[in-house]
Amino acid sequence: RMWASLLKKEYHGNVKTYLGCFNDWDTSARWGHKGNMVVGASPEKFEQYLRIQMKKSVERDNEFLFLTAWNEWSEGAYIEPDEDMKFGYLEAIKRVMNDFENK
């Protein structure tokens, strides 16, 4: 639901707006039951969402797209390799970037 909401968002006007992408989010380690959590993350879903955001960024002639985050382990928002996903998130980024570089 979080990604569906983000992907539907439209930006109007002349204000330069940079898009972003995240793989996972869980602040319960810091905030306990008051924390926020996104569940069901996977490299495959991340790649799908990153591809959509990259397409939108290219269409907007944006020179940046922000990723959250390389190593935010305490919030579950990390893309560096781990024992569960291995290099999955980094490989997803590589595939998307290669696709856009070859267009």
MDTraj code that builds the backbone (N, CA, C; nanometers):
import mdtraj as md
import numpy as np

residues = "ARG MET TRP ALA SER LEU LEU LYS LYS GLU TYR HIS GLY ASN VAL LYS THR TYR LEU GLY CYS PHE ASN ASP TRP ASP THR SER ALA ARG TRP GLY HIS LYS GLY ASN MET VAL VAL GLY ALA SER PRO GLU LYS PHE GLU GLN TYR LEU ARG ILE GLN MET LYS LYS SER VAL GLU ARG ASP ASN GLU PHE LEU PHE LEU THR ALA TRP ASN GLU TRP SER GLU GLY ALA TYR ILE GLU PRO ASP GLU ASP MET LYS PHE GLY TYR LEU GLU ALA ILE LYS ARG VAL MET ASN ASP PHE GLU ASN LYS".split()
xyz = np.array([
    [0.0820, -0.1204, 0.0000],
    [0.0000, 0.0000, 0.0000],
    [0.0854, 0.1253, 0.0000],
    [0.1969, 0.1209, 0.0725],
    [0.2855, 0.2378, 0.0776],
    [0.3384, 0.2697, -0.0621],
    [0.3875, 0.1679, -0.1326],
    [0.4403, 0.1917, -0.2665],
    [0.3318, 0.2317, -0.3636],
    [0.2147, 0.1723, -0.3547],
    [0.1049, 0.2100, -0.4432],
    [0.0735, 0.3586, -0.4275],
    [0.0736, 0.4053, -0.3047],
    [0.0470, 0.5464, -0.2772],
    [0.1576, 0.6353, -0.3343],
    [0.2823, 0.5957, -0.3146],
    [0.3947, 0.6750, -0.3660],
    [0.3956, 0.6818, -0.5177],
    [0.3659, 0.5712, -0.5820],
    [0.3721, 0.5667, -0.7278],
    [0.2583, 0.6436, -0.7943],
    [0.1467, 0.6615, -0.7232],
    [0.0338, 0.7371, -0.7778],
    [0.0529, 0.8874, -0.7653],
    [0.1433, 0.9272, -0.6774],
    [0.1605, 1.0695, -0.6499],
    [0.2014, 1.1444, -0.7764],
    [0.1362, 1.2557, -0.8007],
    [0.1672, 1.3393, -0.9155],
    [0.2253, 1.4717, -0.8670],
    [0.3169, 1.5235, -0.9443],
    [0.3824, 1.6491, -0.9094],
    [0.3517, 1.7504, -1.0188],
    [0.3089, 1.8676, -0.9770],
    [0.2693, 1.9707, -1.0720],
    [0.3498, 2.0970, -1.0458],
    [0.3526, 2.1806, -1.1430],
    [0.4186, 2.3096, -1.1272],
    [0.5634, 2.3049, -1.1711],
    [0.6324, 2.4140, -1.1463],
    [0.7699, 2.4301, -1.1910],
    [0.8725, 2.3984, -1.0837],
    [0.8289, 2.3429, -0.9723],
    [0.9221, 2.3135, -0.8639],
    [0.9952, 2.1837, -0.8949],
    [1.1273, 2.1875, -0.8931],
    [1.2081, 2.0685, -0.9175],
    [1.1863, 1.9727, -0.8013],
    [1.1421, 1.8520, -0.8312],
    [1.1140, 1.7518, -0.7294],
    [1.1902, 1.6253, -0.7617],
    [1.2733, 1.5812, -0.6681],
    [1.3493, 1.4579, -0.6868],
    [1.2747, 1.3424, -0.6217],
    [1.2747, 1.2302, -0.6890],
    [1.2038, 1.1129, -0.6406],
    [1.2964, 1.0253, -0.5575],
    [1.2376, 0.9295, -0.4897],
    [1.3149, 0.8400, -0.4061],
    [1.2635, 0.6986, -0.4130],
    [1.3385, 0.6095, -0.3518],
    [1.3047, 0.4684, -0.3518],
    [1.3595, 0.4066, -0.2228],
    [1.2841, 0.3157, -0.1656],
    [1.3326, 0.2464, -0.0468],
    [1.3037, 0.0983, -0.0598],
    [1.3797, 0.0182, 0.0118],
    [1.3602, -0.1260, 0.0019],
    [1.2801, -0.1817, 0.1184],
    [1.2939, -0.1242, 0.2343],
    [1.2290, -0.1777, 0.3539],
    [1.2284, -0.0674, 0.4594],
    [1.1439, -0.0827, 0.5607],
    [1.1378, 0.0190, 0.6653],
    [1.0784, -0.0431, 0.7906],
    [1.1482, -0.0236, 0.9030],
    [1.1008, -0.0775, 1.0305],
    [1.1673, 0.0002, 1.1433],
    [1.0929, 0.0895, 1.2055],
    [1.1484, 0.1692, 1.3149],
    [1.1134, 0.1111, 1.4524],
    [1.0607, -0.0111, 1.4556],
    [1.0208, -0.0692, 1.5841],
    [1.1398, -0.0976, 1.6758],
    [1.2590, -0.1176, 1.6203],
    [1.3772, -0.1384, 1.7048],
    [1.4051, -0.0142, 1.7898],
    [1.3771, 0.1029, 1.7364],
    [1.3994, 0.2281, 1.8092],
    [1.2767, 0.2731, 1.8871],
    [1.1575, 0.2498, 1.8325],
    [1.0367, 0.3086, 1.8883],
    [0.9388, 0.2077, 1.9469],
    [0.9731, 0.0801, 1.9417],
    [0.8844, -0.0210, 1.9985],
    [0.7507, -0.0238, 1.9272],
    [0.6421, -0.0367, 2.0038],
    [0.5092, -0.0468, 1.9435],
    [0.4645, 0.0815, 1.8728],
    [0.5344, 0.1930, 1.8954],
    [0.5021, 0.3186, 1.8272],
    [0.5725, 0.3306, 1.6920],
    [0.6570, 0.2342, 1.6611],
    [0.7324, 0.2388, 1.5361],
    [0.6463, 0.2107, 1.4141],
    [0.7003, 0.2431, 1.2992],
    [0.6352, 0.2167, 1.1706],
    [0.7071, 0.1030, 1.1006],
    [0.6308, 0.0212, 1.0278],
    [0.6892, -0.0943, 0.9637],
    [0.6250, -0.1172, 0.8268],
    [0.7086, -0.1397, 0.7273],
    [0.6639, -0.1830, 0.5955],
    [0.7070, -0.3285, 0.5836],
    [0.6146, -0.4169, 0.5511],
    [0.6463, -0.5600, 0.5445],
    [0.6371, -0.6113, 0.4009],
    [0.7020, -0.7236, 0.3761],
    [0.6936, -0.7873, 0.2455],
    [0.8000, -0.7429, 0.1471],
    [0.9071, -0.6833, 0.1951],
    [1.0122, -0.6358, 0.1056],
    [1.0856, -0.7532, 0.0417],
    [1.1312, -0.7303, -0.0801],
    [1.2138, -0.8286, -0.1504],
    [1.2931, -0.7554, -0.2576],
    [1.4052, -0.8115, -0.3001],
    [1.4793, -0.7493, -0.4102],
    [1.3956, -0.7372, -0.5374],
    [1.3070, -0.8325, -0.5620],
    [1.2237, -0.8284, -0.6820],
    [1.1264, -0.7103, -0.6783],
    [1.0613, -0.6901, -0.5644],
    [0.9697, -0.5758, -0.5511],
    [1.0468, -0.4442, -0.5588],
    [1.1600, -0.4396, -0.4907],
    [1.2438, -0.3205, -0.4930],
    [1.2830, -0.2856, -0.6365],
    [1.3219, -0.3862, -0.7135],
    [1.3605, -0.3620, -0.8528],
    [1.2432, -0.3062, -0.9331],
    [1.1264, -0.3624, -0.9129],
    [1.0069, -0.3151, -0.9831],
    [0.9808, -0.1683, -0.9512],
    [0.9840, -0.1319, -0.8237],
    [0.9559, 0.0059, -0.7827],
    [1.0674, 0.1011, -0.8265],
    [1.1919, 0.0556, -0.8155],
    [1.3041, 0.1383, -0.8590],
    [1.2943, 0.1667, -1.0084],
    [1.2568, 0.0676, -1.0861],
    [1.2435, 0.0842, -1.2307],
    [1.1379, 0.1912, -1.2634],
    [1.0269, 0.1888, -1.1935],
    [0.9206, 0.2878, -1.2151],
    [0.9700, 0.4268, -1.1776],
    [1.0361, 0.4383, -1.0633],
    [1.0854, 0.5690, -1.0198],
    [1.1945, 0.6211, -1.1135],
    [1.2792, 0.5317, -1.1639],
    [1.3828, 0.5743, -1.2585],
    [1.3179, 0.6283, -1.3859],
    [1.2169, 0.5594, -1.4351],
    [1.1480, 0.6033, -1.5566],
    [1.0889, 0.7428, -1.5351],
    [1.0241, 0.7623, -1.4219],
    [0.9673, 0.8938, -1.3911],
    [1.0762, 0.9996, -1.3799],
    [1.1878, 0.9648, -1.3177],
    [1.2972, 1.0607, -1.3022],
    [1.3563, 1.1000, -1.4367],
    [1.3743, 1.0026, -1.5249],
    [1.4260, 1.0317, -1.6590],
    [1.3290, 1.1213, -1.7342],
    [1.2012, 1.0909, -1.7261],
    [1.0997, 1.1737, -1.7928],
    [1.1001, 1.3170, -1.7413],
    [1.1343, 1.3348, -1.6138],
    [1.1375, 1.4685, -1.5529],
    [1.2733, 1.5362, -1.5721],
    [1.3642, 1.4669, -1.6385],
    [1.5002, 1.5161, -1.6609],
    [1.5722, 1.5434, -1.5285],
    [1.5468, 1.4584, -1.4304],
    [1.6133, 1.4703, -1.3008],
    [1.7496, 1.4038, -1.3055],
    [1.8451, 1.4673, -1.2430],
    [1.9790, 1.4112, -1.2387],
    [2.0039, 1.3249, -1.1153],
    [1.9060, 1.3184, -1.0254],
    [1.9190, 1.2388, -0.9033],
    [1.7932, 1.1571, -0.8778],
    [1.8120, 1.0447, -0.8134],
    [1.7046, 0.9656, -0.7547],
    [1.7620, 0.9150, -0.6230],
    [1.6928, 0.9406, -0.5136],
    [1.7453, 0.9084, -0.3824],
    [1.7040, 0.7689, -0.3374],
    [1.7981, 0.6986, -0.2760],
    [1.7730, 0.5664, -0.2183],
    [1.7882, 0.5746, -0.0678],
    [1.6973, 0.5102, 0.0032],
    [1.7064, 0.4996, 0.1480],
    [1.7274, 0.3529, 0.1806],
    [1.8269, 0.3156, 0.2385],
    [1.9564, 0.3754, 0.2656],
    [2.0595, 0.2646, 0.2498],
    [2.1827, 0.3001, 0.2319],
    [2.2884, 0.2010, 0.2143],
    [2.3009, 0.1107, 0.3365],
    [2.3031, 0.1667, 0.4564],
    [2.3312, 0.0846, 0.5751],
    [2.2520, 0.1243, 0.6996],
    [2.1269, 0.1529, 0.6858],
    [2.0443, 0.1881, 0.8011],
    [1.9853, 0.0603, 0.8614],
    [2.0727, -0.0166, 0.9242],
    [2.0348, -0.1483, 0.9779],
    [1.9289, -0.1379, 1.0866],
    [1.9366, -0.0367, 1.1694],
    [1.8428, -0.0267, 1.2812],
    [1.7006, 0.0034, 1.2340],
    [1.6846, 0.0464, 1.1099],
    [1.5513, 0.0725, 1.0577],
    [1.5161, -0.0219, 0.9424],
    [1.5965, -0.1250, 0.9218],
    [1.5670, -0.2224, 0.8175],
    [1.5786, -0.1669, 0.6774],
    [1.6367, -0.0501, 0.6625],
    [1.6476, 0.0150, 0.5314],
    [1.7924, 0.0111, 0.4857],
    [1.8368, -0.1067, 0.4505],
    [1.9744, -0.1190, 0.4039],
    [1.9759, -0.1990, 0.2748],
    [2.0703, -0.1658, 0.1868],
    [2.0824, -0.2375, 0.0605],
    [2.2126, -0.3158, 0.0518],
    [2.2997, -0.2998, 0.1506],
    [2.4232, -0.3775, 0.1445],
    [2.3917, -0.5245, 0.1701],
    [2.4781, -0.6138, 0.1259],
    [2.4506, -0.7582, 0.1343],
    [2.4285, -0.8063, 0.2772],
    [2.3404, -0.9060, 0.2898],
    [2.3202, -0.9728, 0.4179],
    [2.3031, -1.1225, 0.3925],
    [2.2831, -1.1980, 0.4980],
    [2.2729, -1.3428, 0.4831],
    [2.1435, -1.3866, 0.4167],
    [2.0359, -1.3095, 0.4311],
    [1.9077, -1.3488, 0.3731],
    [1.8968, -1.3131, 0.2248],
    [1.9208, -1.1888, 0.1924],
    [1.9007, -1.1412, 0.0549],
    [2.0288, -1.1434, -0.0275],
    [2.1404, -1.1751, 0.0369],
    [2.2718, -1.1781, -0.0306],
    [2.2963, -1.0421, -0.0984],
    [2.3243, -1.0437, -0.2278],
    [2.3499, -0.9212, -0.3037],
    [2.2252, -0.8766, -0.3813],
    [2.1078, -0.9285, -0.3449],
    [1.9849, -0.9073, -0.4207],
    [1.9506, -0.7629, -0.4491],
    [1.9609, -0.6770, -0.3485],
    [1.9255, -0.5360, -0.3697],
    [2.0266, -0.4651, -0.4593],
    [2.1534, -0.4943, -0.4399],
    [2.2561, -0.4337, -0.5246],
    [2.2446, -0.4835, -0.6685],
    [2.2147, -0.6105, -0.6858],
    [2.1967, -0.6648, -0.8202],
    [2.0745, -0.6033, -0.8883],
    [1.9696, -0.5761, -0.8113],
    [1.8508, -0.5102, -0.8665],
    [1.8868, -0.3703, -0.9163],
    [1.9619, -0.2970, -0.8373],
    [2.0052, -0.1626, -0.8777],
    [2.0883, -0.1710, -1.0047],
    [2.1781, -0.2661, -1.0099],
    [2.2649, -0.2817, -1.1271],
    [2.1825, -0.3101, -1.2533],
    [2.0845, -0.3991, -1.2431],
    [2.0008, -0.4306, -1.3600],
    [1.9243, -0.3074, -1.4083],
    [1.8642, -0.2354, -1.3153],
    [1.7876, -0.1165, -1.3531],
    [1.8799, -0.0125, -1.4159],
    [1.9915, 0.0127, -1.3530],
    [2.0839, 0.1139, -1.4057],
    [2.1360, 0.0722, -1.5431],
    [2.1690, -0.0540, -1.5611],
    [2.2155, -0.1009, -1.6932],
    [2.1080, -0.0820, -1.7990],
    [1.9836, -0.1110, -1.7651],
    [1.8742, -0.0941, -1.8599],
    [1.8600, 0.0517, -1.9031],
    [1.8717, 0.1438, -1.8076],
    [1.8542, 0.2849, -1.8402],
    [1.9764, 0.3422, -1.9108],
    [2.0934, 0.2923, -1.8818],
    [2.2134, 0.3390, -1.9504],
    [2.2159, 0.2940, -2.0951],
    [2.1528, 0.1813, -2.1237],
    [2.1546, 0.1258, -2.2593],
    [2.0402, 0.1779, -2.3461],
    [1.9627, 0.2742, -2.2970],
    [1.8520, 0.3304, -2.3766],
    [1.8966, 0.4537, -2.4487],
])
top = md.Topology()
chain = top.add_chain()
for i, resn in enumerate(residues, 1):
    res = top.add_residue(resn, chain, resSeq=i)
    for name in ("N", "CA", "C"):
        top.add_atom(name, md.element.get_by_symbol(name[0]), res)
traj = md.Trajectory(xyz[None], top)
